[in-house]
Structure formats: structure tokens, C-alpha cells
């Protein structure tokens, strides 16, 4: 009798199949962590769309607090900067500067309009009108153009007019006040997409503007991901505290538990 055991062909085929299957599983196990890590990296809130989506769901107050903790800077605009109707938005700053200058030049404000027509979706028009609390930096025509280009909103360090029409089309504007005046013949365009100081806060092109019922906050683009993560954590803690305060009937105990005020 032969000392070698003969296996049926079916058993040999099954064994070969099992060996191939184990090899493929091993390859998949080696490749999976890398691909999963790549997807995880891609999901981090560093790209424009993820950042804006995140900032649209956090409160401006939490963003302001997060900025102060991270940078030690005041990056919120004053109580004077108010919306023409309740609104919440975020977007990337398109900055415009107007200098006070009496003139009869039909092209004096041409650059102001060009900045709108060159703007893209998710932009926020940030205009500084020099000594312009009683000068309307924008109105219904400019607002219609911005809305048609899917701007998120506008922030005007100056006045705004045609508010009834802006409300009708639902285009959100924050401004220092509502006035019927015009900048035509009184101002000259001084630059677009340049660093400006809007209501006391430095704004650079492409910084993220976050606005809601509490006011307007400017997030420097370089730290936006870090600020968003901290603001989200602050929001979560604060929203969780409401129920605890009601349950314990003590804000001190809730603050002790969550470390947030």
C-alpha cells in the first residue's frame, strides 16, 4: 500500500479556494486601515464646504468664545452691527473699501460693483464705508446682484437702504443702521479683497464670517478648523446644560459638571 494518502479532487479544489480567500482577506486587512484613514483625513473640517457647513450649525457666541480662547483676540463686531431681519449665515469674506471723497466721476464706484460681479457662491460682502454710519453702502440693486450670485449675506460698516426689498428677496444684511442716503458722488472705491477693519475688527479676504441673532464674528481662515472644533464642543456642552439646570435647579452644579459658562 502506498504511504501517500490521495485526497479527492473536490477537497483539493476547496482547499485551494480557501487559501485564495485567506490571501485576499489578508490583503484587504492590510489595505483597509490605510483607505479608512484616508477617508477619515478627507472628512476633517479643513475643506471649504465642510468648514462652512460646520459654522452654519454653531452659535456665533460659541465661535467668539472659541476665538478668544485660541487667539486671545476680540473678533466680534459691536452691538451697533445689527441685521435688517433675523438671519443666520456664514461665508467667505469679499472685502470692499470706500473712501469719503466728493466727486462727479461716474466711475468712482465702479470697483465696488465689480467686486460683486466677480464674487462666487458662499461669499459675504464685507464693506467698510469711511465715516459712513449715515451713508447707505448698499441697497436693493446690490443686494439683488449678490443674491443672484448666491452670496451668503453682507456686512456693512455703514448704512443700508431699500430694506423692504431686501427683506422681500430674503437677502440678509448686517449694518450700522438704516438710512435713505447714497454713496454716489460722496465716495470713491478704494480697493477690493484687501485687509480692512470692519466695525473695529480686522477682516482679510477669505476669512470666515459667522452671523446670527447675537451678532457678527470674524474667523481667520488659518485657524478656522481649530476654532470650529472648539466651538462645536462648547455648543454641545451648553446645549446639554439646559436640561441639567432644570433638573438640578442649580446653574452652579451644571457649570461644575460641564465646565462651561
Secondary structure, DSSP 8 states (H G I E B T S, - for coil): --SS----HHHHHHHHHHHHHHHHHHHHHHHHHHHHHHHHHHTSTTSHHHHHHHHTTS-HHHHHHHHHHHH----B--TT-EESS---EEEEEEEEEEEE-----TTTTHHHHHHHHT--TTEEEEEEETT-TTSEEE-HHHHHHHHHTT--EEEEEEEE--HHHHHHHT--EEEEEE-----TTTEEEEEESS-EEETTEEE-TT-EEEEETTEEEEE-GGGHHHHHHHHHHHHHHHHHHHHHHHHHT-HHHHHHHH---
